[in-house]
Amino acid sequence: MKPQPEHRSAYPHVQAITTRWMDNDVYGHVNNVVYYSYFDTVVNTYLIRQGVLDIEAGNTIGLVIETHCNYFSSLSFPDTVMAGLRVARLGTTSVRYEVGLFSGDGETAAAQGHFVHVYVDRVTRRPAALPEPLRRALEPLMAPGAQARAEA
């Protein structure tokens, strides 16, 4: 059964992302691969602004191990995409982020999906427990019914 587009209010954090001319494909809409870039942008911008992602020197980094997107309606340039963000699962070493993309002030998702970050040690690339400041920054994004596992 295909998921139904969700309402913007289902996401506790929303960020504006401006489309670019190069985002459009020959069919006149944002190319499907660009949606994943928007997913990455909303998650990493949130983490950087919360002070829990140091892209140059942090000891722990998140690697994407799974991603998925459902498309409901087109986005295109010029438009402002409103990217909604929530956390569906907060594990010991991983996070499942869910993202809804909305056209301008639209209230129904044009696309929605998820990706999973597994957090690893920057040097060894071995799984690492989520740092406590990261956990605290993600807790306000927990979706109703989301799963959280305490550190072991």
N, C-alpha and C positions, 0 to 999 in steps of 0.2 A: 504494500500500500504506500503510495507516494505521500510524503509529508505535506502538510498544508502550510502556507506562509504564515509566519507569526506576526504579532503586533509589536511595534517598537517598545511598548511598555514592558515586554518580557525581558528586556536587557537593562541591567542596572547602570551600565556605563555606555554613553554614546559619544562618538567622536566624528567630526566632519573630516572628509577626505575629498580633495578637489580632483576631479578627473582631469586627464591630460589628453591632448590631441592624439598622442601615440597610443593611448589606451584603446581607441576604436579600431575595429578591423574593417575589412573591405565591405562588410555587410551593414556598417553604420552603427554598430553598438560595441560596447566594451567586450573585448575578447575574453573567453572563459578563463584563460590562465591568469588574467589580471585580477580576477576576483580573489585568487589565493594571495596575491600581493597585498590586497586590501586587508585580508585576514591577518597577515603577518604585521602589517602596519599598525592596526588597532591594538593588537596584543603587545607588541614591543614598545610602542609609544606609551601605552599605559604603564608598563613595567619601568621604563626609563623615568617617566614623570613621578612615579612613586618612589624612585631612588633605589630600586631593587634589581636593576639590570645595569651592570657596568660592561658595555660591549667591548671595551679594550683590555680591562684588567681583572674582571670578576673571576673568582675561583670556580664558580658554578655557571654552566651555560645550558640552555635548553635546545635540544635537537628534535626536530619534527620527525615523528615515526609513523604518523597516520594523518590523513586529511580526506575531507569529503565535502562536496557542495551540491545543493539542489538549486536549480534555477527556476524562477517563476515568471519574471518579466525582465525586459532589457534595461540596462543602464547605458548611458551614452555621454559623450562629450558634446557640449559643455554641460556639466551637471556637478552638483555637490552630492557625494555619497555620504550618508550618515551610517556609520558602522556601529552596531550595537554589540556589546561584549558581556558575556557571563561565563562562569565556571560551572561545569556540570559534574566534574569529579576532581577532587584534590587528594592525590595519593601520597605515598611516602617519597617517591622519586619522580612522579609524573603528574601532569595536569591536563585535563581535557577542557579546552576552551571552545565555546560555541559563539558563533558570530552571525548576526543578521545584517544584511546590507539593504538600505532603504534609499530610494531616489528622493533627493531634496527633503521636502517636508512630508513625504508619504508616510503613512502609518503601517502599511503592510509590506513585509519583506519582499524585495525583488529577488533575493537569493539568501540562503542561509546554509550554514554548514559548521564544521568543526575541524580542529586539529589537536593533536596530542603532542605535547612536549615531554620528553624524558630528560630530566636534568642529570648532567654528568659533570665530573671533574674536568676542567678545561684542559689539563695536561694529559691525564691518563685516559680520558674519554670513558671511564667506568661510571656506572650509576652513582649518584650522590643524593643524599637526603635533601629535600627542599630546605633551604635556609629559613629560619624562623621569620626574618623580616619579609621574605617572599610570601610565606603562608599568611602572615597578617595582612599583607597588601591584597591578597586574592580573596580572603574571606568575605569582604563586602560584595564581591561579584558572584557569590554562590547562588545558583538558581534554586527555587523552591524544590525540595526533594533531592537535591544534589547530594552526592556521597563525599564524605571527607574521612580520611583515615589518619589517625594520629601517628606521629613518629614513633618508631619502635625503640 
